[in-house]
Amino acid sequence: MTLIHETIETGPLQVNCQLLGTQETGEAFLIDPGGHAHRLLQRLNQLNLRLTHIINTHGHFDHIGAVAELQERTGCLFWIQEADHALVRLAPTHAASWGLPFGQPPRIDRTLNDKERLTVAGIELEVIATPGHTPGGVCLRWPEGIAVGDTLFAGSVGRTDLPGGSTKQLLASIRNRLLTLGDDLICYPGHGPATTIGRERRGNPYL
């Protein structure tokens, strides 16, 4: 399989959306499309890929901003961990508290389970539960990389001062579920530059 992978910055809070697909299937999925649905669809069309799924690391409004429109325009499915379903439903309220508009919350088609292995668009994905930033936060690993959402950043970790956040849980998730992975694994955070497990193990001041 020939993997196609791009990081596209989306939405007013500059969320890193991961676009993954394969030439052989002609299909793709998105991780954390925070906004700019039209731009994402345009890029998918340029790559001759059909969007089949959106799979989110967590349910904060800035990470799901484009989901409903993409569902409406493509019929794609939206998957997210069950403990974050409430965050999806409350997205308009949370966005308003930041002074940002938000339409109707997206339809949730399926819940994600820890240690589950999925095959989407010909790509094997592993679901790794990493609660702390949100109750239902997960990281999504494929053979060449891992989307770590707002759990881990280059030189930092996710905030835990929002409803449902827990610093103790977050640090345990990072130490027990992420730092046990290989040093060379590339991490794609929800905001900011990519990093590696080894780089954060050696130099992240929060760990």
PyMOL commands that set and color helices and strands:
alter all, ss='L'
color gray80, all
select helices_A, chain A and resi 37-46+61-63+67-74+82-89+91-97+167-178+197-203
alter helices_A, ss='H'
color red, helices_A
select strands_A, chain A and resi 3-10+15-22+27-31+50-55+77-81+110-112+117-120+123-129+138-142+145-149+152-153+156-157+186-189+195-196
alter strands_A, ss='S'
color yellow, strands_A
deselect
rebuild
show_as cartoon
